[in-house]
Structures are given as C-alpha cells and as structure tokens.
Amino acid sequence: MKTLGKTLTWCCLAIILTGIASAALAEDDAKRPSLWVDLYHGEPIHYEHVIADLAGVDVVFLGEVHSVKRHHEIQEAILRDLAEKNPKLVLGLEQMEHVHQPQLDKFNAGEIDFAKLAEATQWPDRWHNYKQYEGALKIAREFKIPVLALNAQSKTIRQVARGGGVAKLDPEVRKELPEDLQLKDPLYEKLLNMYLMVHMAATPERLRPMLEAQISRDEMMASVLCKFLKSEQGKGRTAVVLCGSGHVSYGLGTVSRVARRLPEAKYRVVLPSESGDLVLTESQKAASRPITITHEQLREINRPIADYLHVIGIKSAEE
C-alpha cells in the first residue's frame, strides 16, 4: 500500500552503507540505519560499488521527493563523487524551465550568484524548495560541469492539464513542446492512473489531460537532454538528471523517452526511500485523498522500481 504522502509526490535494516551516511546526510539522518540495495540482484551493495557502476553509464537518473532534504544531500554526494571520477559530466534539472537556460549559463559561468539566478528566473514562484538545489549547482560550477534547464514552461503544462490535453493547445503554444511527442504509453498510463487519483481534482474526465501533462514534461526533458548529448559539446559526457521520482520510477516516464531517442545509451535509475520524511502542508492535504495501491497492481508493471535504492530507517512516532 502507498501512503497519501508518497503518492502525492508523483505529480508534481542494517547499516551497510559506506561513506554516504556520515559524509552526506544530516546528523539526525546519519544516526538512522541505512543501506544501498541493488534491486536487480536483490542484495545490499556498498556505496562505492554503486558509484563505480554509475560512472560507466551514459545517463544517471537521480529521483527525489522534492521537499525531502535528505534526498538532495544524497544527490549532491553522488554528483560530487561522480565528478571526482569523471568530470566530463552534464547536470540536467527538472526544476528549471528550458526558457531560462541563458540565466542558468550565467550562473554556471560565475557571472551571477544563486540569489540573482533565482530572481532572474522567478524560481521561488514556481519551485518553493528551490534553495535545496544550490548545493548541486555549486558542485557543477566547481567542476565546470554544464547544467541544463530541462523542463517545459509551467504555464504550458497547466494548459495541457486544465485545457483538455495537448491536442487543444494553441498551435503557437504547442510549438514549445517536442514535435515528436508520443502520448500513447500503455504501461506508464497504467501506473499514472493509479497515482494521479490521489488528487481530489482527478476525475475520470480530467485524468487524461493530467496524464498528458505529465507525459509532456517527460518528453520535454528527454528532448532537451538528448539534443545536448548528441551535440559536439555533449559528446562523451555522462548525464546526471535530478528529477521527481515519478518521472523515472520503473524506467518509465523520462527514462523511456530518453531511451527512445538514444537507444544505445546505458542508463541507471537511483531512488531514495521516503521513510516517513515527507510532511504535507495543510493545502496539500486539502487537495488530496487517500488511495490504496496493491502489490497485485504494481506487479502488472513487471519490473524493478529502480536500479539502486537508498533505504533509511523510518523515524519513530515520537520524532
């Protein structure tokens, strides 16, 4: 069963862990038992072996629950450790719209600071926890790693979700999205149909446009990333993508769309557990409803949720 908090983030053991628990996690989190699990082998794995594997692929997808601080700490540790092994990386961000690439380039070149970047892109208006990406951006600048703003404009995605889908977009607005956008994806649709029902606004009539909005984000992020990786500047680079877990779990969403455009590319999906750390605001609670997703339903997806999972102990009720 999935909790209400876990499903909302889709829209929108013993200590075996080596290095990352003490180096990357906050003190309180470092005290909680944690480990890495290789989900294909079904076994715990040392962190350095995870990094060694990630360093040898073309695209690394680091999923997150956007507002969980621990997830960003893990992402920063992985990004730094990969950069120290191979600085020929590119960092891709779901959290910034592609139209703001020029401002992001200025930050990466050291021409503006983080506060100016946020102001120039109106980032706080669209991404309430934007400050949690400062660490990753500073690592990228330190190692001279290009950074890509991957996402479609939020106003365009809202039009898809609320206006009846992609087909009803104004032709000029439709040009903002990839020309080769593919809306038919039965397996992904099956998964999203489960998760999107957490929204109070998700009725059978409105569910399809909401699904197309999610797919539009996936297609946009994959298109921007693959265009760069095919360019002279991107040739030979390993991409590290920071995005919501819902865009990459089970190798669906953005992952499958990158694989369609780069069929020879090797990729890995890395997810951290939620472990009770998500705290919903009152407005989020009011806009959502409890849902149940069973093992029988998830077995229909018929694949692991990720390549590697970072698991940490659930906080006690008193914490």
N, C-alpha and C positions, 0 to 999 in steps of 0.2 A: 504494500500500500504506500502511496506517496502522500505526504502531508500537504496541507494547503500551502504552506510557505514554499516548499520545494517546487510545486507545480507553478506557482505564481512567477517564479524566476524564469520560466521558459519563455515568456513574451519579451515580452520585454524583453584491543588486540595487543599484541606485544610490541615493544619498541625495537624495530629492526632498522628504522630509518637512519641513514648515515649522513651526517653533515647538515642537512637542511633543517632539522628540528632546532638545533641550537643556533645555527647561523642565520636563519631567515625568519623564524617565527617569533612573535612577541613572547615575552617571558611567560605569561599565563598559558599560552598555547603550547609552549615548549615543554611544559610540565605534564601535558596530556599525552597518553600513549599514542603513538602514531607509527605508520609504516607505509611503504610503497608496495603496490600489488601489480604484478604483470597479469592482466586479465585474460590474455590468450593462453598462458601457461597455467593460470590458476595458482600462482605461487608468489610469496613475498619476494622482493628484489631490492638490492642495495641501490641507494640513490645514484652512486657513481656509475652503476651499470645502466641506469635509465639515461643519464646524461650521455654516456658513450653511444648508446643506440640513437638518441635524438640527434647527435652530431653527425650522423651518417645518412640522414634523410633529406628530402628536398623541402618539405613543409611540416612544421610542428604547430599543431593547434592547441593552445592552452586555454581551456574553457574556464569559466568562472561563474559564480553567483555575484553579480555586480557589486553588491554592497557589503560583501564579507571581506573584511580586511585581510584575513589570513590567506585568502586566495591570491591577492595581489602580492603578498610577501613571497609566496611560492613562485609566482610568475617571475618576479624580479630575480630571485635566486637562480632559476633556470636560465633566464636570459643572460645574466652575468656569466654563469658557468659555461654556457654555450659560446659566448663571445670570447672567453678566455681560451677556449679550444680552437675556435674558428671565427675570427672577427668578420669574415665575409658573410654577414647576415643581412636581412632586411626585416624590420619590425612592422607588422600590419595591425591597425587599430580599428575594431568595430566602432569604438566610442567616439570617433570623429568623422564628420561627413567629408566626402571627397572634394566638395567645393572649397574646403578650407585647406587644401594641400599647400598653397603658397605660404600661408601663415605658419603651417607646421614646418615647412622648409626653412623659414626664417629662424624659428626656434632651434631647429637642429643645427643650423649654421652658427648659432650663438649670437644672432643679431637681436633677438628679443628674449626676455626671460619668461618663466612659466606664467606669471601673472598677466603679462602682456599677451601671451598666446591665448589664455582663457578669455581675456577681454576682447581681443580681435575676432575671435570665433564665436562669441556669445556661448561659450561652452557651459557655463553654470546654468543657463536657461534650459538646456536640453539634457544635461547629464549631471544629476545632483551630486554624485560622488566623484566628480572629475579630478579632484585633488589626489585621488588614490592612484592615478596614472603618472604622476610626476616622477616617481622613482624609476619606472621603466623608461620614460622619455630621457631622463638624465643618464641612465646607463647607455642608451642608444647614442646620445651625444658624446659621451666619454669614449666610446669605441668607434665613433664615426660610422655608425650604422644608419643607413637611410630608413626613414619612417614613412609609412603610407597611411593616409586617411582613407579608409575603405568604404565607409557607409554611404548609402543614399541619403538624400535630404529628408529630414523627419517630416516636413510638410508634405512631401510627395508620398511617403509611406502612409501618412494619415489619410490622404485622399484615396489611396488604394483600399485601406481598411474600412473607411466610412462611406466611400462613394460607390461601392458596388464592384470593386475589383479593378484589375489592370485594364480590361477592355473598355472601361468607361472613363479612363483618363483623357484629358485634353491631349491632342496629338503632340503639342509642344512639350507638355509635361512628360509624356511617355518617352520622349527622346532622352530624358535624363537617365532612364534605366537601360540595361543592356539590350541590344537588338535581338540577341539570341536567347532571351529569357524563356525558360521552359517551365510552365506551370503544372504540368502533369507529372506527378511523382507519387504513385500509389502507396509505397511503404512510408514515406515521410508524411503524407497526408493522414495515414492511419495513426501515426504517432501524434501528430499535431491535433488531430480530432480528439484524442484523449486529453492532452494537456491544456488546450485552449479553453476547454469547458470550465476551467477554474474562474474565468472572467464572468461576472454577472451579466455583462453585455453579450456574451456568446450564446446566441440563439441559433437554431438550425439555419435560419435565413441569413444571419450575419456571419456565420462561421466561415463560409467560403471566402469572402473578402478578407477576413482576418488571416486566413491561411495564405492567401495570395500576397498579403503584406509581408508576412514572414519570408516567403519564398523570394520576394523582390529584394529584400535585404541580402539574403544568401547569394542571389545571382549578382547583385551589385558588388558585394565584397569579393566574390570569386573572380569576377571580370577585372576589377582593378588590380587585384593581386597577380593574376595570370598575365595580364598585359605587361606588368613590370617585369615579371620573371622571364618573359620572352624577349625583353629588350636587351640592348647591349649592357646597360647599367645593371640589369638584374641577372645576367647570365652567370651561372655558377654559384649564386647565392642561396643560402638556406633561409627560408621564410619562417618567422615566428609570429603567429597570429594570436592576438588577445581578443577574445570574444565571449559572449554568453554561452554557457554550456548547451543551451537549447539549439544553438546553431551548428554544433559539431558532434553531439552525442550520437552513438551508434554509427558514426561515419556518414551521417545523412546531412541535410542542410547545406551549409557552405562547403563542407568536405567533399560531398559527392559532386558538387558543381565545379570545384577545382579539379577533381579527378576527370570530369568530362572534358575540360579544356586542356588538361595536361595528363593524358592517360598513362604516360610513362613515369610520372613523378611518384616517388615514395613519400608517404606521409605517416605521421603518428598523431594520435589524439590523446591528450593528457587532461584528466579531470581531478579536482579535489572534492572530497566529500563535503556535504553541507554540515552534517553532525550537529544539528540544532543551533547553528550560529546565526541563521537569518532571523532578523527581527522585523516584522512588518509594521508599517505605520498604520495609524487609525484609518487613513484614507484608503490604503491598500486593502485593509481588512474589509472595509465597507464595499469595495469594488470587486470582491472575490467571494467564492463559495467553496465549501469543502467538496472534494471529489475523491473517488477511490479508483486506483488503477491496479489491477491484479497481476499476479505473476503470469496467469494464463494470457492476458492481453499482451504483456511485454514479450512473452515467448514468440508471439507472432512476428516480432521484429527479427528474431533468429540471428542475433549477432551480439558480441560484447558491446557494452556502452562506450568503451574506450580501449586504448592500448594499455595505458597505465593509469592507476587510480591512487591518489594520496588519501589515506584514511586517517582520521584522528578521532580519539575518543569523544563520545557525547558528553557535554557538560552535565553535571548533576543538576537536579531541580533547584538546589539552593544557590547555585552560582548565578 
